[in-house]
């Protein structure tokens, strides 16, 4: 974040923020060798342009959150796109609005690795 942090929460597209979000919210089930739901997160290359295995969508489709299975999984709309299971990270503790904005903005901005 920078001096105008008040605007960063909905516009920042830095992968480091997304990486930190995934490590904070998706551990240990999908990190450190955990492979719940066929997803084992080991960094950028394990998500972007990678088929989800639960849907016809890739986990992350650069430039379009609505074509990204991860977006549907955290939004609770995964069954609408052929997915299964529960909303993630947990339906009783969904991602915050700020975290959703960070993830969505990063995907829509092209899901770059930097």
C-alpha positions in Angstrom: 0.0 0.0 0.0 1.1 3.6 -0.5 0.2 7.0 0.8 -3.3 6.9 -0.8 -4.1 3.6 0.9 -7.7 4.7 1.2 -8.2 4.0 -2.5 -6.0 0.9 -2.7 -8.5 -1.7 -1.3 -10.6 -1.7 -4.4 -8.0 -1.0 -7.1 -4.7 -2.6 -6.1 -3.7 -5.3 -8.5 -0.5 -6.5 -6.9 -0.1 -10.3 -6.9 1.8 -10.1 -3.6 -1.5 -9.1 -2.0 -3.4 -12.0 -3.6 -0.6 -14.4 -2.6 -0.8 -13.3 1.0 -4.6 -13.5 0.9 -4.5 -17.1 -0.4 -1.9 -18.1 2.2 -3.9 -16.5 5.0 -7.4 -17.8 4.0 -6.7 -21.1 2.2 -4.1 -22.7 4.5 -3.6 -25.5 5.3 -6.2 -27.2 3.1 -4.8 -25.9 -0.2 -1.2 -25.1 0.6 1.9 -26.9 1.8 1.0 -30.0 -0.1 -2.7 -30.0 0.9 -4.8 -30.7 -2.1 -8.4 -30.3 -1.0 -10.8 -30.2 -4.0 -7.9 -30.9 -6.4 -6.3 -27.5 -5.7 -2.8 -27.4 -4.2 -1.6 -23.8 -4.2 2.1 -23.4 -4.7 2.1 -20.0 -6.3 1.1 -18.1 -9.4 1.6 -21.0 -11.8 -0.7 -23.3 -9.9 -3.7 -21.0 -10.4 -3.5 -18.9 -13.6 -4.7 -20.6 -16.8 -4.9 -23.9 -14.9 -8.1 -26.0 -15.4 -10.0 -26.3 -12.1 -10.9 -29.9 -12.3 -14.4 -29.1 -10.9 -15.6 -27.0 -13.7 -14.9 -26.1 -17.3 -13.3 -22.9 -16.1 -9.7 -22.3 -15.2 -9.0 -21.5 -11.6 -8.0 -18.0 -12.8 -8.8 -16.6 -16.2 -6.8 -13.4 -16.6 -8.9 -10.4 -17.4 -12.3 -11.9 -16.4 -13.3 -12.8 -12.8 -16.6 -14.3 -14.1 -14.6 -16.8 -16.1 -12.5 -17.7 -13.1 -13.5 -20.7 -11.0 -11.8 -19.3 -7.9 -14.0 -16.2 -8.1 -17.1 -18.3 -8.2 -15.9 -20.5 -5.4 -15.3 -17.6 -3.0 -18.5 -15.9 -4.2 -20.7 -19.0 -3.6 -21.7 -19.2 -7.2 -19.5 -22.2 -8.1 -22.4 -24.6 -8.6 -23.7 -22.3 -11.3 -20.6 -23.0 -13.4 -20.4 -26.7 -12.8 -18.5 -26.8 -9.5 -19.3 -28.6 -6.3 -18.7 -28.6 -2.6 -19.0 -25.6 -0.3 -18.3 -21.9 -0.8 -14.7 -21.1 0.2 -12.9 -20.4 2.4 -15.8 -21.4 4.6 -19.5 -20.4 4.2 -19.6 -19.2 7.8 -16.5 -17.1 7.4 -16.5 -15.8 3.8 -13.8 -13.4 2.5 -14.2 -9.8 3.5 -15.3 -7.2 1.0 -11.8 -5.8 0.8 -10.4 -9.3 0.1 -13.0 -9.9 -2.6 -12.2 -6.5 -4.1 -8.5 -7.3 -4.1 -9.0 -10.6 -5.8 -11.5 -9.4 -8.3 -9.4 -6.3 -9.3 -6.3 -8.5 -9.7 -8.1 -10.9 -12.0 -9.8 -8.2 -14.0 -6.5 -6.3 -14.5 -5.0 -9.4 -16.1 -3.9 -11.5 -13.2 -0.2 -10.6 -13.7 2.5 -12.3 -11.5 3.8 -8.9 -10.3 
